[in-house]
């Protein structure tokens, strides 16, 4: 299983609403993520809007393609686009958030010791 980390920028004036929306992610969206192969998926949000995502998957591109093929993802991305900086200023090239995040390279991972 591969580990992936990505970042996006949430509009600072929309942070509270963004957090609230993620307290109630639609059950069919959660099921679609699981079915597409997303594992241990987490989002972390800094006070200035920096959003960091972490997910484990066998193949991130395959999981992204599987999600792109679902109707629920199209609805979710449509509703989430307005929360992100770059959605209307050209920096996201008009793409939805799940297609415009920046992958961060892993530079260190603490592996379990042989004593664990």
Backbone as a chain_set.jsonl record, in Angstrom:
{"seq": "XXXXXXXXXXXXXXXXXXXXXXXXXXXXXXXXXXXXXXXXXXXXXXXXXXXXXXXXXXXXXXXXXXXXXXXXXXXXXXXXXXXXXXXXXXXXXXXXXXXXXXXXXXXXXXXXXXXX", "coords": {"N": [[0.857, -1.177, 0.0], [0.66, 2.14, -0.912], [1.58, 5.409, 0.272], [0.173, 8.641, 0.195], [0.374, 12.161, 0.076], [-1.183, 15.305, -0.026], [-1.845, 18.755, -0.937], [-4.018, 21.588, -0.692], [-5.62, 24.799, -0.965], [-7.862, 26.195, 1.132], [-10.353, 28.66, 1.08], [-9.869, 31.211, 3.369], [-12.04, 32.627, 4.509], [-14.053, 30.793, 4.374], [-13.6, 28.68, 6.046], [-14.928, 27.685, 8.436], [-17.403, 26.766, 7.443], [-16.484, 24.867, 5.625], [-15.296, 22.982, 7.314], [-17.574, 22.206, 8.75], [-19.094, 21.0, 6.696], [-17.573, 18.735, 6.288], [-18.008, 17.322, 8.548], [-20.212, 15.948, 8.056], [-20.005, 14.204, 5.805], [-21.404, 12.792, 2.964], [-22.893, 9.577, 3.184], [-22.92, 7.967, 0.826], [-20.825, 9.08, -0.585], [-18.663, 8.48, 1.06], [-18.76, 5.683, 0.862], [-18.206, 5.39, -1.869], [-15.556, 6.327, -1.989], [-14.262, 4.356, -0.437], [-14.88, 2.065, -1.994], [-13.488, 2.704, -4.301], [-10.901, 2.368, -3.527], [-9.587, 3.988, -1.662], [-7.821, 4.342, 1.319], [-7.387, 4.785, 4.842], [-7.833, 7.579, 4.791], [-7.391, 10.942, 5.438], [-7.998, 14.357, 6.339], [-6.418, 17.412, 7.07], [-6.498, 20.608, 8.502], [-5.161, 23.794, 8.492], [-5.227, 26.932, 10.247], [-5.007, 29.069, 8.446], [-6.081, 28.118, 6.165], [-4.633, 26.206, 4.773], [-4.848, 23.065, 3.506], [-4.172, 19.761, 4.169], [-3.992, 16.587, 2.875], [-4.088, 13.085, 3.456], [-3.674, 9.869, 2.225], [-3.913, 6.373, 1.708], [-3.26, 4.063, -0.845], [-3.319, 1.544, -3.37], [-2.788, 2.342, -5.976], [-2.755, 5.525, -6.772], [-3.571, 7.013, -9.032], [-5.32, 5.237, -10.305], [-7.302, 5.045, -8.342], [-8.236, 7.649, -8.336], [-9.274, 7.839, -10.914], [-11.307, 5.934, -10.718], [-12.98, 7.195, -8.878], [-13.651, 9.468, -10.353], [-15.384, 8.424, -12.147], [-17.765, 8.171, -10.847], [-21.079, 9.214, -10.009], [-21.683, 10.42, -7.572], [-19.28, 11.569, -6.785], [-18.963, 13.584, -8.688], [-21.076, 15.278, -7.962], [-20.255, 15.953, -5.323], [-17.731, 17.198, -5.742], [-18.552, 19.37, -7.254], [-19.963, 20.834, -5.345], [-17.921, 21.379, -3.522], [-15.977, 22.881, -4.832], [-16.244, 25.71, -4.658], [-15.128, 26.332, -2.203], [-12.412, 26.489, -2.403], [-9.373, 28.27, -2.901], [-8.306, 29.593, -5.966], [-10.269, 28.524, -7.498], [-11.706, 30.363, -8.959], [-9.84, 32.063, -9.952], [-8.17, 31.194, -11.87], [-5.931, 29.685, -11.113], [-6.389, 27.022, -10.579], [-6.953, 26.017, -12.992], [-9.598, 25.643, -13.737], [-10.301, 23.14, -12.92], [-11.84, 20.613, -10.797], [-11.482, 20.307, -7.161], [-10.47, 17.698, -6.515], [-8.948, 17.097, -8.696], [-7.011, 18.973, -8.828], [-5.235, 19.067, -6.738], [-2.004, 19.297, -5.139], [0.497, 16.977, -5.144], [2.633, 15.909, -2.536], [6.007, 15.05, -2.069], [7.117, 12.163, -0.325], [9.499, 12.276, 2.188], [10.468, 11.081, 4.443], [9.824, 8.24, 6.451], [8.873, 6.63, 9.303], [9.601, 3.457, 10.039], [8.175, 0.461, 11.443], [9.797, -0.952, 14.284], [11.815, -3.898, 14.617], [11.217, -4.955, 17.01], [8.607, -4.451, 17.563]], "CA": [[0.0, 0.0, 0.0], [1.428, 3.378, -1.028], [1.104, 6.567, 1.036], [0.163, 9.87, -0.591], [0.031, 13.386, 0.791], [-1.448, 16.379, -0.977], [-2.288, 20.004, -0.326], [-4.905, 22.53, -1.372], [-5.829, 26.009, -0.17], [-9.261, 26.544, 1.38], [-10.537, 30.102, 1.287], [-9.929, 31.447, 4.817], [-13.364, 33.084, 4.942], [-14.991, 29.665, 4.269], [-13.085, 27.568, 6.848], [-15.924, 27.101, 9.33], [-18.372, 26.024, 6.649], [-15.791, 23.704, 5.068], [-15.187, 22.005, 8.405], [-18.93, 21.704, 9.022], [-19.478, 20.091, 5.613], [-16.841, 17.476, 6.439], [-18.564, 16.589, 9.696], [-21.375, 15.214, 7.546], [-19.753, 13.721, 4.441], [-22.48, 11.895, 2.556], [-22.548, 8.148, 3.255], [-22.615, 7.403, -0.492], [-19.485, 9.548, -0.954], [-17.723, 7.663, 1.82], [-18.763, 4.346, 0.258], [-17.513, 5.477, -3.159], [-14.116, 6.406, -1.707], [-13.81, 3.019, -0.029], [-14.975, 1.166, -3.145], [-12.457, 3.088, -5.275], [-9.587, 1.959, -3.032], [-8.98, 4.943, -0.739], [-7.683, 3.781, 2.672], [-6.772, 5.685, 5.841], [-7.924, 8.924, 4.219], [-7.567, 11.991, 6.437], [-7.757, 15.748, 5.964], [-5.953, 18.263, 8.16], [-6.708, 21.985, 8.068], [-4.506, 24.839, 9.268], [-6.055, 28.12, 10.419], [-4.95, 29.97, 7.291], [-6.715, 27.462, 5.039], [-3.827, 25.157, 4.158], [-5.449, 21.75, 3.688], [-3.277, 18.65, 3.889], [-4.685, 15.31, 2.81], [-3.265, 11.874, 3.498], [-4.436, 8.69, 1.817], [-3.162, 5.199, 1.29], [-3.9, 3.392, -1.974], [-2.386, 0.762, -4.183], [-2.448, 3.143, -7.147], [-3.54, 6.747, -6.62], [-4.208, 7.4, -10.295], [-6.459, 4.334, -10.523], [-8.372, 5.405, -7.403], [-8.794, 8.923, -8.798], [-10.088, 7.535, -12.091], [-12.515, 5.244, -10.253], [-13.854, 8.209, -8.282], [-14.126, 10.352, -11.426], [-16.455, 7.732, -12.868], [-18.974, 8.077, -10.02], [-21.982, 10.366, -9.989], [-21.615, 11.091, -6.275], [-18.08, 12.404, -6.766], [-19.252, 14.789, -9.489], [-21.897, 16.163, -7.107], [-19.444, 16.431, -4.192], [-16.725, 18.138, -6.243], [-19.276, 20.575, -7.655], [-20.277, 21.596, -4.137], [-16.703, 21.734, -2.798], [-15.125, 23.781, -5.614], [-16.34, 27.097, -4.185], [-14.376, 26.517, -0.963], [-10.976, 26.505, -2.644], [-8.696, 29.347, -3.61], [-7.928, 29.146, -7.293], [-11.435, 28.053, -8.242], [-12.18, 31.38, -9.904], [-8.775, 32.982, -10.352], [-7.355, 30.577, -12.906], [-4.806, 28.883, -10.652], [-6.755, 25.608, -10.599], [-7.254, 25.694, -14.393], [-10.993, 25.26, -13.86], [-10.489, 21.745, -12.514], [-12.362, 20.45, -9.439], [-10.42, 20.112, -6.17], [-9.832, 16.376, -6.545], [-8.047, 17.021, -9.846], [-6.046, 20.071, -8.825], [-4.353, 19.099, -5.575], [-0.573, 19.149, -5.374], [1.086, 15.876, -4.387], [3.877, 16.217, -1.843], [6.856, 13.862, -2.014], [7.48, 11.661, 1.001], [10.949, 12.317, 2.371], [10.823, 10.248, 5.59], [8.77, 7.407, 7.019], [9.373, 5.81, 10.41], [9.116, 2.09, 9.906], [8.109, -0.232, 12.739], [11.032, -1.656, 14.653], [11.682, -5.36, 14.634], [10.775, -5.315, 18.354], [7.156, -4.213, 17.667]], "C": [[0.903, 1.241, 0.0], [0.769, 4.484, -0.216], [1.221, 7.801, 0.151], [-0.249, 11.033, 0.298], [-0.157, 14.486, -0.245], [-1.886, 17.633, -0.243], [-3.166, 20.788, -1.288], [-5.037, 23.742, -0.466], [-7.321, 26.311, -0.085], [-9.327, 28.051, 1.609], [-10.704, 30.368, 2.788], [-11.31, 31.872, 5.315], [-14.405, 31.957, 4.917], [-14.598, 28.489, 5.163], [-14.157, 26.904, 7.698], [-16.93, 26.257, 8.559], [-17.739, 24.768, 6.045], [-15.681, 22.601, 6.117], [-16.553, 21.376, 8.682], [-19.37, 20.718, 7.942], [-18.787, 18.737, 5.756], [-17.226, 16.722, 7.714], [-19.733, 15.719, 9.254], [-21.16, 14.804, 6.089], [-20.808, 12.663, 4.12], [-22.046, 10.43, 2.653], [-22.216, 7.547, 1.889], [-21.264, 7.895, -1.015], [-18.435, 8.73, -0.219], [-17.622, 6.254, 1.232], [-18.01, 4.353, -1.069], [-16.001, 5.543, -2.962], [-13.57, 5.031, -1.328], [-13.79, 2.064, -1.225], [-13.898, 1.448, -4.188], [-11.051, 2.743, -4.803], [-8.865, 2.965, -2.163], [-8.972, 4.32, 0.656], [-7.016, 4.813, 3.578], [-6.735, 7.13, 5.34], [-8.226, 9.923, 5.329], [-7.31, 13.352, 5.817], [-7.378, 16.52, 7.211], [-6.011, 19.703, 7.661], [-6.041, 22.963, 9.021], [-5.389, 26.079, 9.272], [-6.042, 29.102, 9.272], [-5.524, 29.339, 6.03], [-5.874, 26.405, 4.343], [-4.44, 23.808, 4.521], [-4.436, 20.697, 3.273], [-4.109, 17.376, 3.917], [-3.68, 14.178, 2.83], [-4.156, 10.712, 3.111], [-3.463, 7.568, 1.472], [-3.966, 4.519, 0.184], [-2.861, 2.571, -2.704], [-1.877, 1.596, -5.354], [-3.326, 4.393, -7.115], [-4.24, 7.135, -7.917], [-5.419, 6.52, -10.579], [-7.61, 4.684, -9.584], [-9.022, 6.725, -7.82], [-9.69, 8.7, -10.016], [-11.388, 6.841, -11.687], [-13.493, 6.239, -9.639], [-14.435, 9.112, -9.36], [-15.292, 9.733, -12.191], [-17.762, 7.664, -12.075], [-19.781, 9.368, -10.066], [-21.859, 11.132, -8.685], [-20.377, 11.986, -6.192], [-18.291, 13.686, -7.57], [-20.079, 15.775, -8.676], [-21.077, 16.776, -5.988], [-18.443, 17.482, -4.666], [-17.378, 19.452, -6.657], [-19.581, 21.45, -6.436], [-19.025, 22.082, -3.414], [-15.853, 22.78, -3.513], [-15.112, 25.195, -5.063], [-15.532, 27.371, -2.916], [-12.887, 26.757, -1.196], [-10.492, 27.734, -3.374], [-8.248, 28.779, -4.947], [-9.104, 28.706, -8.126], [-11.907, 29.086, -9.256], [-11.088, 32.36, -10.323], [-7.802, 32.368, -11.349], [-6.245, 29.68, -12.414], [-5.12, 27.397, -10.613], [-7.133, 25.159, -12.002], [-8.688, 25.206, -14.59], [-11.285, 23.832, -13.447], [-11.074, 21.678, -11.109], [-11.226, 20.143, -8.466], [-9.72, 18.758, -6.26], [-8.913, 16.177, -7.744], [-6.94, 18.071, -9.799], [-5.144, 20.093, -7.59], [-2.913, 18.822, -5.964], [-0.066, 18.005, -4.505], [2.408, 16.317, -3.774], [4.73, 14.954, -1.776], [7.138, 13.459, -0.564], [8.996, 11.669, 1.113], [11.412, 11.526, 3.584], [9.6, 9.476, 6.03], [9.407, 6.551, 8.1], [8.76, 4.424, 10.285], [9.067, 1.435, 11.288], [9.431, -0.933, 13.025], [10.768, -3.153, 14.636], [11.193, -5.845, 15.998], [9.275, -5.156, 18.517], [6.365, -5.435, 17.304]], "O": [[1.805, 1.358, 0.83], [-0.449, 4.495, -0.038], [2.216, 7.994, -0.546], [-1.115, 10.897, 1.163], [0.601, 14.59, -1.21], [-2.252, 17.581, 0.931], [-3.068, 20.666, -2.509], [-4.605, 23.705, 0.686], [-7.963, 26.638, -1.084], [-8.455, 28.632, 2.256], [-11.599, 29.799, 3.412], [-11.705, 31.513, 6.424], [-15.525, 32.148, 5.39], [-15.19, 27.414, 5.06], [-14.283, 25.68, 7.682], [-17.269, 25.152, 8.982], [-18.386, 23.724, 5.964], [-15.944, 21.432, 5.834], [-16.666, 20.159, 8.831], [-19.969, 19.691, 8.263], [-19.352, 17.709, 5.385], [-16.795, 15.586, 7.913], [-20.185, 14.851, 10.001], [-22.025, 15.029, 5.242], [-21.061, 11.758, 4.915], [-20.937, 10.089, 2.242], [-21.324, 6.704, 1.792], [-20.623, 7.204, -1.806], [-17.43, 8.332, -0.807], [-16.529, 5.7, 1.117], [-17.258, 3.423, -1.36], [-15.251, 4.888, -3.686], [-12.537, 4.602, -1.843], [-12.813, 1.347, -1.443], [-13.447, 0.535, -4.879], [-10.104, 2.813, -5.586], [-7.663, 2.832, -1.937], [-9.999, 3.827, 1.122], [-6.189, 5.609, 3.132], [-5.716, 7.811, 5.459], [-9.197, 9.767, 6.069], [-6.51, 13.488, 4.891], [-7.948, 16.309, 8.281], [-5.619, 19.987, 6.529], [-6.324, 22.962, 10.219], [-6.218, 26.249, 8.377], [-6.974, 29.894, 9.13], [-5.471, 29.933, 4.953], [-6.353, 25.764, 3.408], [-4.538, 23.456, 5.696], [-3.907, 20.734, 2.162], [-4.841, 17.122, 4.873], [-2.576, 14.289, 2.299], [-5.272, 10.585, 3.615], [-2.347, 7.802, 1.008], [-5.19, 4.413, 0.263], [-1.668, 2.87, -2.658], [-0.692, 1.565, -5.684], [-4.52, 4.316, -7.405], [-5.399, 7.547, -7.887], [-6.442, 7.017, -11.05], [-8.772, 4.626, -9.986], [-10.233, 6.893, -7.67], [-10.75, 9.315, -10.127], [-12.446, 7.125, -12.247], [-14.701, 6.138, -9.855], [-15.605, 9.485, -9.281], [-16.088, 10.443, -12.808], [-18.762, 7.153, -12.58], [-19.229, 10.464, -10.152], [-21.922, 12.362, -8.681], [-20.432, 13.056, -5.586], [-17.839, 14.756, -7.162], [-19.812, 16.977, -8.699], [-21.179, 17.974, -5.724], [-18.322, 18.543, -4.053], [-16.816, 20.525, -6.436], [-19.465, 22.674, -6.504], [-19.074, 23.117, -2.748], [-15.086, 23.493, -2.868], [-14.052, 25.819, -5.01], [-15.279, 28.53, -2.59], [-12.178, 27.182, -0.284], [-11.11, 28.19, -4.336], [-7.857, 27.616, -5.037], [-8.971, 28.527, -9.337], [-12.449, 28.726, -10.301], [-11.369, 33.368, -10.972], [-6.749, 32.936, -11.639], [-5.65, 28.964, -13.22], [-4.198, 26.581, -10.615], [-7.59, 24.031, -12.183], [-8.959, 24.438, -15.512], [-12.411, 23.361, -13.609], [-10.84, 22.579, -10.303], [-10.133, 19.762, -8.886], [-8.502, 18.681, -6.099], [-8.178, 15.192, -7.802], [-6.035, 18.06, -10.633], [-4.371, 21.034, -7.409], [-2.639, 18.194, -6.986], [-0.181, 18.05, -3.28], [3.202, 17.011, -4.41], [4.212, 13.885, -1.454], [7.364, 14.305, 0.301], [9.696, 11.14, 0.249], [12.612, 11.311, 3.755], [8.479, 9.985, 5.989], [10.37, 5.83, 7.841], [7.547, 4.251, 10.411], [9.82, 1.806, 12.188], [10.092, -1.44, 12.119], [9.62, -3.596, 14.64], [10.8, -7.003, 16.14], [8.705, -5.658, 19.486], [5.134, -5.406, 17.339]]}, "num_chains": 1, "name": "protein.A"}
